């Protein structure tokens, strides 16, 4: 016989374990996640438009680099969110993720012009864009207590994320050679 604690959906259990955050923090996180979703959507549209006009990925990085740098650097606020405790994520884990992306943008792709037209850069840009639109949409809808099934599925689907790490490694490896 199952206890009353064992009954209920996984989602109900997750929601009951969440420590509520205040209305100001909720409003800020909602704004932040909407802004980040919009920024990554702008990047996705710019990448598609560039490819449709030119028919190639060569020159793409140069076209989108300012927007990319802004939104990747703006993600440093996620460390502040962790440090203040308004999100339940480790500062260390978030720091590694954010710093690795800033490293890729500022210290690899930005400083080594020769790799900006490499396919590996295109691939990590596409993977990041899909991942970030999905991730920030998930956070936004979750904060608004309205999480569409597709967003929930996409946020955990291995079909969305499998190549991100290997493409970063490939770009770093090429920049060092």
Residue pairs with C-beta under 8 A, 6 or more apart in sequence:
18 88
19 88
21 29
21 86
25 86
26 143
28 86
29 81
29 86
29 87
29 139
29 143
30 140
30 143
30 144
32 77
32 81
33 136
33 137
33 139
33 140
33 143
34 136
34 140
35 74
36 71
36 74
36 75
36 132
36 136
37 132
37 133
37 136
37 137
37 140
39 67
39 70
39 71
39 74
40 71
40 128
40 129
40 132
40 133
40 136
41 133
42 67
43 64
43 67
43 68
43 71
43 125
43 129
44 129
44 130
44 133
46 63
46 64
46 67
47 60
47 64
47 125
47 126
47 129
50 59
50 60
50 63
50 64
51 57
51 60
57 117
57 119
57 122
58 117
59 117
60 117
60 122
60 125
61 68
61 109
61 116
61 117
61 121
61 125
62 116
64 125
65 109
65 110
68 105
68 125
69 105
69 106
69 110
71 132
72 101
72 102
72 105
73 102
73 105
73 106
75 98
75 101
75 102
76 98
76 102
78 87
78 89
78 94
78 98
79 91
79 94
79 95
79 98
81 87
81 89
82 89
82 90
82 91
82 94
83 91
100 168
101 128
104 124
104 168
104 171
104 172
108 115
108 171
108 172
108 175
109 115
109 116
109 121
109 171
112 175
115 121
115 171
115 174
115 175
118 171
118 174
120 167
120 170
120 171
120 174
121 171
123 163
123 167
123 170
124 164
124 167
124 168
124 171
127 161
127 163
127 164
127 167
128 164
130 160
131 160
131 161
131 164
134 151
134 154
134 155
134 160
135 155
137 151
138 147
138 151
138 152
138 154
138 155
141 147
141 148
141 151
154 160
